Amino acid sequence: MAKRAHWLTRVVALMAALTLFVSACGDDADDQAADDTSAPVEQPDDSSDAAADDPGDSAAESDDAAEDADDSGDDSDDMEADEAPPAPTGVIVVGRAADIDVLDPHRATAFQSVQALELVYDTLLSLGADLSVGPGLAESWEFSGDGRTLTMHLRDGVQFHSGDSFDSGDAAASLNRILDEETGAVTRANIASIASVDTPDASTVVLNLSQADAPILASLADLNAAMMSADAIAAGTVDTAPDGTGPFIWGEWQQGESVTLTANVDHWRGAPQVGGIEIRVLPDEASLLAAVDVGEVNVAVITDPLVAVQAGGDVEVLRTPALAYHALMMNSNRGPLADQSVRHAISCAIDRQEVIDSAALGEGAVTGPITIPAYQSPPDGLPCGGQQDAAEARRLLEAAGQGAGFELNVIVPMFYASAVDEAQVVQAQLGEVGIELDLEVLETDVYVERWLAADFDAAVALNSGKIDPHQMYVRYWTSDGNLNAIASYSSDTLDELMAAGRVETDPAARVSIYAAFSAALQEASPWVWIYNGFEYRMLNGVENFTPMPTGSLQFLREASLVE
Amino acid sequence: MPWRYALVRLVASVLTLAGVAVLVFVVLRLLPGDEITSTFGTETGVLTDRQIESLRSYYGVDQPAYQQFFSWLGSVVTGNLGFSVRSGTSVASQIRDALPVTVELALLSILVGVVIGVPLGVLSGARAGTRRDATIQVFGLLGLGVPNFVIGTFAVTLFASWFDYFPNARGYAAPWEDPWLNVQQMVFPAITLGLALSGTIMRTTRSAFLETSTQPFVRTARGKGISARRVRYVHILRNASIPIATITGIQFGYLLGGTVIVEQIFAMPGLGRLVLDGIGKREYAVVQSTILVISGLFVMVNLLVDLLYARLDPRIRYK
């Protein structure tokens, strides 16, 4: 009996022994830690082998290094250093909470997927940090006099990572793939004005448009219009093996863990400043922030303002006002909401600044409908000047015969951190004027389904912005827009202004058209635009990185590790 | 004849798993949304009907539900756990990557739980009603009551900001890739989970201990002049070990799918996260097959625990 008595003890001892064994084995392997296991060392022949392995590690301890690194000398001239490019080394580690979900850029909508694939693919046109549309794989382009033909002149000598060269055939194949309904491409509606694509020669693409379409340029600068190789499309490998012309080459995707990219030293913009990028998944944002703090992650994408405000220590915080906006969408087909003055009353009853302060710790700014810097809607154009005016709200409700108040069913998503808090603040504010909100907090897919079916009186929403007001709102506020049934409001004025903005190519004229559009939209107040927050990028050990209001990480192509 | 017993248990296990398979399948289909809405979100609204139709066939959700079930079941029976369209990998390979992470974490957590919980349970059971007992009980309640995301997040933040130490931020390292890093990455999650377990194990040990110590053989042993320590750890604990083994086995099974919060905080690509992501993305094959594997392991662990009873208590015979 005594002998058997030790059964539990034996198991425990065995486990302990195993652990010890495992940890003992590790001692010598200590130094080749995760940082460089995935570090792709790029070929170019230079003699700088000695430095090759360091940057990855030094990034980890960069807090000390950062002070003595008098770096300003080397980095400004990287663009023209074409003849003798220094071999890019080191790996920038990007951390974010969510793993990518699809590899086909024509179908990618999740930020994490878009922002990873943007590093691998190029588009015909590209965006500057100020969201202006500039040359991409097309060096130049022009519209015909009637705006119905768009001719694009492609860059010569561009190659896909697989080695195929890029020409007009690839461009045509990519555009046709998007237009083909079988593909399920998400930007199809945005470029549906393309009636046909001609390729008069290898470096020219002619888009024959069914109508003049100025904002198509912005759509062609979007990852969802990425240029793929015609061969890859034909072979059907584009959803499993990304092959672009972009600054980084697709390496490996370890699901739930990381994506590794290596530098494309032959990129037409010049070689990136690092040997590669690892996008690492740390699902918990508080842990992610800790990872930047200790220097294991160089660039972190944080979405929760409650986490972002805790950044300190060695972490450099970049705040970029986001294009995405927080709104209370209303269903103008339902009950009292059909009345414009009721919608105005709701808009007046809400203290937007209080929503920002309590739900997002003050991290954001009151905004009207258009959040694009060049077209920004002034917040004082909102009903009641964007200020809370409960007395005016009550007066409007009284006048509309709704003085007794009413109840609204509100769907609230769980997919962003501040949604529930926002909903509760708005609930309290509207309660003051007699409008009771019945909040339904829903899991993402449930929310999406209810939203798509317009099955709500009102919806708390964080809506992603676009780089052009046409792209951003044509789907909602034109009577034939494909989300108009959900937006549930349209008017001749809005239709006309949208149509005018579409054919207008003069930038100044477009600004005034969309200003008028924004004013008309705020007058009608089908939604309550509340605020836009920030895109947070937390840096540690990285320099020359430019964040964008879209959240794009494309300027990692210019970023370098701090020596 | 234990073989007969084993056979009966085996059949019961297969039936259990079949039940789990059906249940998971039905629950998944009852959830609103599918892989298209989870991929495109609100952008689904801009897709044409034909685009949606073609995507449905791409993601394999265009077949009637019963057909999807039997084609999945058919391939599972032949050893093919399905395919994740969006990542272009087989579900089997995803499970192969995630399983060792979770099993290692679960074993280490159980180890922590047992090492802390059993001695504390004995110490508090041996002096029931004293201040020591009360103190230990409070600890047990804390272990049970403090959610592990609080302990986990606290540990991460504390060590990162005070000591610049957060090994999990370096990307998960398997024990065969980098054993030393792996151990460092496992320590905190295992302690986080183990603390919670130790509360349960402590309380079970304490009550089993108290119950056993009233038995006549304990008085006899004491009367024979055996030291109190030996009576406690050999005679009583031995006879109190069945409930402890049971609770430990159940907890281990629970950990196979229940470490998800800790996996999130410590960025460990285990089974819990595989299922959670799969549900979020409505990847039916991933969720169905992974839960089936977890259930299979759970059933197996329970079976092993039952078989162990006979070792723990020679009076038990299986017929």
Interface residues (C-beta under 8 A of the other chain):
Chain A: M1 A2 R4 A5 W7 L8 V12 M15 A16 T19 V22 S23 C25 G26 D27 A29 D30 Q32 A33 A34 D35 T37 S38 D63 G95 D99 D101 V102 L103 R107 T109 A110 E181 E182 T183 G184 A185 V186 R188 A189 D239 T240 W253 Q254 Q255 G256 E257 S258 E278 R280 V281 L282 P283 D284 A286 S287 A290 A291 D293 V294 G295 E296 V297 G312 G313 T444 D445 V446 V448 E449 W451 L452 N463 R475 N482 L483 I486
Chain B: L31 P32 G33 D34 T37 S38 T39 F40 G41 T42 E43 T44 G45 V46 L47 T48 R50 Q51 I52 S54 L55 Y58 R86 S87 G88 T89 Q94 D97 A98 L107 L108 I110 L111 V114 V115 V118 T153 V156 T157 A160 S161 D164 Y165 F166 N168 A169 R170 G171 Y172 A173 P175 E177 D178 P179 W180 L181 N182 V183 V234 L237 R238 S241 I244 A245 E263 Q264 I265 F266 A267 P269 R273 L274 D277 G280 K281 R282 L308 R311 L312 P314
